[in-house]
Amino acid sequence: MHYTTQQDTIRLIAMDMDDTLLNSQLEISPRTREALMQARAQGVAVTIATGRMFRSALPYAHSLGLEVPLITYNGALIKSPLTGEVDFHGPVPLEKAKEVLRLCRQNGWYVQSYVNDQLYVREMDKYARYYSQLSGVEATVVGDSLYELDQAPTKMLAMAEAEEIARMQELFRQHFNGTLNIARSKPTYLEITDPAVNKGVALARLAERLGIDRQQVMAFGDSGNDLEMLRYAGWGVAMGNARDSAKAAARLVTASNDEDGIAAVVEQYVLRQDTARFA
């Protein structure tokens, strides 16, 4: 018979939102909600780790009764859902952000900026409308003032068709040469943050603050901006619908976001706390 020890007891769960916690209807399924609520009742800390804005993640956090800080903007902002206290903020350096804007303007690429948890776009085109609807956040249209940034943005996001995004990603990586973090989340999204920022670093920061060892951390993700988080966590779990890179980075692969993949793992391994069965 196996008895769990302090070291192998899962004490913190972190979840990406889109295509992970949320199903195709952008909802948390009843089964997943119940599993997470039971985990919280057992004393497990639960949080969100998303590329989304804090204000976009907050309603979902409230619906789950989350109390620990949320990891948002791919780790660029860690903030309490209860008090609004900022635990960490690592924005894109202003001069680098201006260079991103210059490149996007020269090439006619769509880009949006996030400053003080506000979403700024040049015009309400198809990309701005799509993102605003997805995130539940109304965009602020500023015209060409978008390119005249005077405050370091928390994050920037470029959007294009998948083939064009791949070209943009390669150009940005060559141009900035490690001085920015360039991550592809959705096939049509290119996420731009400070080079020291990613979900893995943020999750490590949060775990340390909570006094939790990385072996006691479980993280769920599906995409390119989840890789560092999946590698950091003692129990990195990729969704069944995840990109191959995320599955390769994870220790486990579960069912898809439309098949209660999070709930299946939480029910079997967290609520039972029998992590030896992972081995």
C-alpha positions as MATLAB code, in Angstrom:
seq = 'MHYTTQQDTIRLIAMDMDDTLLNSQLEISPRTREALMQARAQGVAVTIATGRMFRSALPYAHSLGLEVPLITYNGALIKSPLTGEVDFHGPVPLEKAKEVLRLCRQNGWYVQSYVNDQLYVREMDKYARYYSQLSGVEATVVGDSLYELDQAPTKMLAMAEAEEIARMQELFRQHFNGTLNIARSKPTYLEITDPAVNKGVALARLAERLGIDRQQVMAFGDSGNDLEMLRYAGWGVAMGNARDSAKAAARLVTASNDEDGIAAVVEQYVLRQDTARFA';
ca = [
       0.000    0.000    0.000;
       1.257    3.477   -0.869;
       0.971    6.334    1.575;
       1.449    9.818    0.149;
       4.154   11.940    1.684;
       4.423   15.675    2.142;
       6.689   15.822   -0.905;
       4.350   14.074   -3.368;
       1.121   15.717   -2.196;
      -0.167   18.145   -4.802;
      -0.745   21.509   -3.148;
      -1.052   23.905   -6.090;
      -2.900   23.604   -9.410;
      -2.369   26.155  -12.187;
      -4.414   26.110  -15.380;
      -4.219   27.828  -18.720;
      -7.637   29.123  -19.780;
      -8.285   28.971  -23.523;
      -8.370   25.414  -24.904;
      -7.505   24.082  -21.429;
      -9.790   25.155  -18.571;
     -12.418   26.475  -20.979;
     -14.218   24.249  -23.450;
     -15.071   25.250  -27.014;
     -18.000   27.301  -25.702;
     -15.567   29.279  -23.499;
     -17.158   27.746  -20.420;
     -15.933   25.752  -17.425;
     -17.783   22.447  -17.566;
     -19.804   21.366  -14.503;
     -17.560   18.336  -13.955;
     -14.377   20.412  -14.103;
     -15.851   23.041  -11.808;
     -16.860   20.406   -9.251;
     -13.448   18.726   -9.306;
     -11.673   22.039   -8.737;
     -14.057   23.035   -5.970;
     -13.402   19.717   -4.231;
      -9.663   20.209   -4.584;
      -9.967   23.645   -2.985;
     -12.041   22.124   -0.183;
      -9.134   19.726    0.418;
      -6.823   22.697    0.898;
      -5.240   22.672   -2.568;
      -4.446   26.155   -3.901;
      -5.921   26.687   -7.374;
      -5.078   29.454   -9.802;
      -5.258   30.500  -13.436;
      -2.152   30.968  -15.595;
      -3.199   32.661  -18.808;
      -2.052   34.939  -21.571;
      -5.275   36.867  -21.103;
      -5.676   40.207  -19.371;
      -6.289   40.169  -15.632;
      -9.737   41.707  -16.113;
     -10.587   38.994  -18.650;
      -9.564   36.171  -16.299;
     -11.180   37.673  -13.203;
     -14.814   36.602  -13.814;
     -13.715   32.984  -14.222;
     -11.584   33.217  -11.082;
     -14.523   34.592   -9.128;
     -16.797   31.850  -10.442;
     -14.392   29.263   -9.004;
     -13.877   31.161   -5.762;
     -10.137   31.445   -6.336;
      -8.187   33.255   -3.651;
      -4.498   32.979   -4.584;
      -2.974   35.451   -7.062;
      -3.728   34.946  -10.752;
      -0.967   34.609  -13.339;
      -2.023   36.752  -16.305;
      -0.430   38.197  -19.468;
       1.729   35.034  -19.703;
       3.231   35.834  -16.304;
       3.818   39.552  -16.802;
       1.209   40.356  -14.137;
       0.530   38.357  -10.974;
      -2.345   39.911   -9.075;
      -4.786   38.992   -6.317;
      -8.373   38.356   -7.425;
      -9.574   39.371   -3.978;
      -7.702   42.569   -3.116;
      -6.241   43.631   -6.459;
      -2.789   43.688   -4.866;
      -0.052   43.335   -7.485;
       2.467   40.631   -6.587;
       4.566   41.132   -9.715;
       4.525   43.266  -12.855;
       7.145   42.895  -15.581;
       6.127   44.972  -18.626;
       7.747   45.059  -22.063;
      10.605   47.609  -22.001;
       9.281   50.768  -23.618;
      11.991   51.079  -26.284;
      11.528   47.435  -27.300;
       7.759   47.945  -27.425;
       8.232   50.926  -29.725;
      10.415   48.797  -31.991;
       7.692   46.105  -32.147;
       5.164   48.773  -33.112;
       7.481   50.163  -35.774;
       7.977   46.747  -37.366;
       4.265   46.008  -37.307;
       3.418   49.373  -38.826;
       6.018   48.993  -41.579;
       4.753   45.532  -42.513;
       1.048   46.268  -42.119;
       0.702   43.725  -39.303;
      -2.068   43.885  -36.713;
      -0.846   44.502  -33.174;
      -2.556   45.493  -29.930;
      -1.107   46.764  -26.660;
      -2.114   46.376  -23.031;
      -1.427   49.208  -20.597;
      -2.867   49.337  -17.063;
      -5.115   46.359  -17.879;
      -6.687   48.270  -20.775;
      -6.747   46.990  -24.338;
      -5.652   49.429  -27.049;
      -6.153   48.905  -30.788;
      -5.669   51.092  -33.856;
      -9.129   50.396  -35.272;
     -12.005   48.014  -34.702;
     -11.146   45.612  -37.509;
     -11.836   41.866  -37.683;
      -8.981   40.994  -35.327;
      -9.939   43.584  -32.710;
     -13.579   42.520  -32.843;
     -12.683   38.841  -32.553;
     -10.366   39.383  -29.593;
     -12.787   41.701  -27.815;
     -15.558   39.125  -28.133;
     -13.336   36.255  -27.017;
     -11.918   38.079  -24.004;
     -15.076   39.879  -22.957;
     -13.119   43.146  -22.859;
     -14.064   46.251  -24.805;
     -11.148   47.584  -26.821;
     -10.144   51.253  -26.781;
      -9.658   52.540  -30.341;
      -6.827   55.095  -30.546;
      -5.971   55.306  -34.264;
      -2.330   55.993  -35.110;
      -1.720   57.004  -31.485;
      -1.270   53.257  -30.948;
       2.213   53.674  -32.433;
       3.108   56.564  -30.125;
       3.384   54.573  -26.918;
       4.587   56.524  -23.876;
       4.203   53.843  -21.212;
       5.633   50.335  -21.082;
       2.887   47.839  -21.997;
       2.309   44.745  -19.895;
       2.104   42.690  -23.084;
       1.632   43.077  -26.827;
      -0.226   40.740  -29.151;
       0.102   40.399  -32.908;
      -2.567   38.569  -34.872;
      -2.585   37.188  -38.419;
      -3.327   34.042  -40.364;
      -1.317   31.070  -39.114;
       1.200   31.063  -41.988;
       1.886   34.776  -41.586;
       2.231   34.431  -37.813;
       4.941   31.811  -38.353;
       6.857   34.258  -40.557;
       6.390   37.055  -38.040;
       7.622   34.868  -35.216;
      10.816   34.027  -37.064;
      11.426   37.670  -38.045;
      10.859   38.858  -34.479;
      13.159   36.193  -33.058;
      15.935   37.180  -35.442;
      15.406   40.911  -34.978;
      15.185   40.923  -31.179;
      17.635   38.057  -30.619;
      16.414   37.064  -27.145;
      15.683   40.577  -25.910;
      11.944   39.838  -26.014;
       9.931   36.719  -25.269;
       8.069   35.783  -28.468;
       5.558   32.951  -27.931;
       2.853   31.513  -30.133;
      -0.304   30.649  -28.221;
      -3.187   30.161  -30.632;
      -2.103   29.473  -34.248;
      -3.028   33.064  -35.097;
      -1.577   34.731  -31.964;
       1.947   35.958  -31.325;
       2.470   36.984  -27.700;
       5.214   39.507  -26.913;
       6.492   40.028  -23.365;
       9.598   40.995  -21.439;
      12.312   38.336  -21.953;
      12.306   37.436  -18.252;
       8.567   36.760  -18.304;
       6.820   33.448  -18.924;
       4.270   31.271  -17.156;
       6.942   28.977  -15.736;
       8.840   31.802  -14.034;
       5.565   33.212  -12.722;
       4.413   29.854  -11.383;
       7.750   29.352   -9.639;
       7.413   32.807   -8.083;
       3.897   32.033   -6.850;
       4.840   28.596   -5.520;
       7.760   30.079   -3.611;
       5.498   32.741   -2.126;
       3.091   30.013   -0.987;
       5.888   27.808    0.348;
       5.140   25.010   -2.105;
       7.790   22.808   -3.717;
       7.696   22.433   -7.506;
       7.073   18.685   -7.084;
       3.811   19.639   -5.373;
       2.672   21.742   -8.324;
       0.358   20.528  -11.100;
       0.000   22.641  -14.249;
      -2.337   22.214  -17.221;
      -1.721   23.691  -20.665;
      -2.043   23.195  -24.390;
       0.124   25.608  -26.332;
       3.448   27.300  -26.963;
       3.092   29.819  -24.158;
       2.531   26.966  -21.680;
       5.806   25.127  -22.303;
       7.863   26.650  -19.482;
       5.019   26.114  -17.025;
       4.584   22.484  -18.036;
       8.322   21.889  -17.661;
       8.533   23.645  -14.300;
       5.674   21.829  -12.581;
       6.356   18.484  -10.960;
       3.207   17.344  -12.713;
       2.918   19.084  -16.070;
      -0.251   17.952  -17.824;
      -0.963   18.586  -21.510;
      -4.503   18.518  -22.818;
      -5.497   15.948  -25.436;
      -6.004   18.837  -27.868;
      -2.567   20.296  -27.091;
       0.112   21.065  -29.627;
       2.801   18.401  -29.965;
       5.349   20.697  -28.316;
       3.161   20.974  -25.210;
       2.658   17.215  -25.063;
       6.413   16.734  -25.319;
       7.016   19.176  -22.467;
       4.443   17.549  -20.184;
       4.722   14.580  -17.895;
       1.160   13.481  -18.637;
      -1.374   13.877  -21.424;
      -5.044   13.952  -20.466;
      -8.300   14.182  -22.426;
      -9.189   17.310  -24.391;
     -10.711   20.513  -23.049;
     -14.071   19.353  -24.438;
     -13.758   16.003  -22.669;
     -13.181   17.248  -19.103;
      -9.437   16.635  -19.305;
      -8.669   18.674  -16.193;
     -11.398   17.001  -14.166;
     -10.179   13.512  -15.119;
      -6.700   14.178  -13.722;
      -7.846   16.104  -10.652;
     -10.356   13.411   -9.721;
      -7.920   10.555  -10.139;
      -4.739   12.012   -8.727;
      -5.400   15.165   -6.722;
      -8.555   14.236   -4.860;
      -7.125   10.805   -4.125;
      -3.647   12.321   -3.622;
      -2.102    9.127   -4.982;
       0.614   10.708   -7.081;
       2.719    7.544   -6.957;
       0.439    6.218   -9.705;
       1.970    8.758  -12.077;
       5.322    7.056  -11.958;
];
